[in-house]
C-alpha cells in the first residue's frame, strides 16, 4: 500500500524513515537536520563512521531516539536544469533505499520529498519519479507500506494527483 501523509517524518512509527541527506551524512538543514536532532548524537557518530554517501546511493543506520528503528540516508541530486542525469539519480535514490529493506526486515518505510527543498528539484517532476520508482519496486523487496511524508498539503496534493492519475 502507498499512502500520502502530511506529518513530521521524525514522529512516524514505521520501520524506517528516509533522510534526504547531504553527501557527508553529518546533518544539515531541512529534513536532514530535523532527523539528526530527533535521533540524538549517536546518529551523528554512526554517520561519521560511514564516511559519506555519493549522490543516488543510500546508507542505513539505527534510528536511536526516533520512533523508527532505522534511518536510510540518501543523497538526492541538486537540480541543474535537467540535463545532467538528475532524473536517473533521483530514481536511484528511491531504488537504493528500497533495496536496503529486505536485509533489515523493513516492512513500513516513509520517504520525504527527496531533492525538493534546497536542492531545487521541480516538485511535480520529482513526485512523478518518486511514485513511479516506488510503485514498481516496493512489493518486490517485501515492503508492505510506503508513506510519502509531506511537509505541507501543497506537496501532499502533488502526490495525490500523481497516484490517482
C-alpha positions in Angstrom: 0.0 0.0 0.0 1.2 3.5 -0.8 -0.1 6.4 1.4 0.4 10.1 1.5 0.6 11.8 4.9 1.2 15.4 5.9 3.3 15.0 9.1 6.6 15.4 10.8 8.6 12.4 9.5 10.6 12.2 12.7 7.4 11.3 14.6 6.2 8.4 12.3 6.1 5.0 13.9 7.4 3.0 10.9 10.3 0.5 10.5 12.4 3.1 8.6 12.4 6.7 7.6 14.4 8.1 4.7 16.7 11.0 5.3 17.2 13.4 2.3 20.8 13.8 3.4 23.9 15.7 2.0 26.9 13.7 0.9 28.7 14.0 4.2 25.8 12.4 6.2 26.7 14.8 9.0 23.4 16.7 9.3 22.3 19.9 7.7 19.1 21.8 7.2 15.5 20.8 6.4 14.6 17.1 6.9 18.2 16.1 7.4 18.7 18.5 10.4 15.3 17.6 11.9 16.2 13.8 11.8 19.6 14.3 13.3 18.1 16.5 16.1 15.4 14.0 16.9 17.6 10.9 16.7 20.2 12.3 19.1 24.0 12.5 18.9 24.5 8.7 18.4 23.2 9.1 14.8 25.9 11.6 14.0 28.5 9.3 15.5 27.3 6.4 13.3 27.2 8.6 10.2 30.8 9.8 10.8 31.9 6.1 10.8 30.1 5.5 7.5 32.2 8.2 5.8 29.7 9.8 3.5 27.4 8.7 0.6 27.5 9.6 -3.1 24.5 11.1 -4.9 22.0 8.4 -5.9 23.1 5.9 -3.3 21.8 5.1 0.2 23.2 4.0 3.6 21.3 2.7 6.6 21.8 3.5 10.3 19.9 2.9 13.6 17.1 5.2 14.5 18.2 5.9 18.0 15.7 8.2 19.7 13.3 8.2 16.7 10.1 6.0 16.7 11.5 4.4 13.5 14.0 1.7 14.1 16.2 2.7 11.1 17.2 5.8 9.1 18.0 5.3 5.5 20.1 8.2 4.3 20.1 9.0 0.6 21.7 11.9 -1.3 19.4 13.4 -4.0 20.7 15.3 -7.0 20.9 19.1 -7.0 18.7 20.4 -9.8 20.9 21.8 -12.6 18.4 22.2 -15.4 17.6 18.5 -16.0 20.3 17.7 -18.5 22.9 16.2 -16.0 21.3 12.9 -15.1 19.2 14.3 -12.3 16.1 12.1 -13.1 18.2 9.0 -13.1 19.9 9.9 -9.9 16.7 10.7 -8.2 15.1 7.4 -9.2 18.2 5.7 -8.0 17.7 7.2 -4.5 14.3 5.6 -4.2 15.5 2.3 -5.6 18.6 2.1 -3.4 16.6 2.9 -0.3 14.1 0.1 -1.1 16.9 -2.4 -1.8 18.2 -2.0 1.8 14.9 -3.0 3.3 15.0 -6.8 3.0 18.2 -7.2 5.0 16.6 -5.4 8.0 13.1 -6.8 7.5 11.7 -3.3 6.9 8.0 -3.6 6.0 6.9 0.0 6.5 9.0 3.0 5.2 8.4 6.7 5.0 10.0 8.9 2.3 10.3 12.7 2.3 10.2 14.6 -1.0 13.9 14.0 -1.9 15.7 16.9 -3.6 12.6 19.1 -3.4 13.9 21.5 -0.8 17.1 23.4 -1.1 18.3 21.1 -3.9 15.7 22.8 -6.1 14.2 19.8 -8.0 10.9 20.8 -9.7 8.3 19.3 -7.3 5.9 17.8 -9.8 8.7 16.1 -11.8 10.3 14.8 -8.6 6.9 13.4 -7.4 6.4 11.6 -10.7 9.8 9.9 -10.4 9.2 9.0 -6.8 5.8 7.5 -7.3 6.8 5.5 -10.5 10.0 4.2 -9.0 8.5 3.2 -5.6 5.4 1.7 -7.2 7.4 -0.5 -9.5 9.7 -2.0 -6.8 8.4 -1.8 -3.2 6.4 -5.1 -3.2 9.2 -7.0 -4.9 11.5 -6.2 -2.0 9.0 -7.2 0.7 7.9 -3.7 1.7 4.2 -3.7 2.6 3.6 0.0 3.2 5.2 3.2 1.8 4.3 6.6 3.2 5.2 9.7 1.2 5.5 12.1 4.1 4.8 15.7 3.1 5.7 18.8 5.0 2.5 20.6 3.7 -0.8 20.0 1.9 0.5 21.5 -1.3 3.1 18.8 -1.6 0.6 16.1 -0.5 -1.7 17.2 -3.3 1.0 16.7 -5.8 1.4 13.1 -4.6 -2.3 12.5 -4.6 -2.7 13.8 -8.1 0.2 11.6 -9.4 -1.1 8.5 -7.7 -4.7 8.9 -8.9 -3.6 9.9 -12.4 
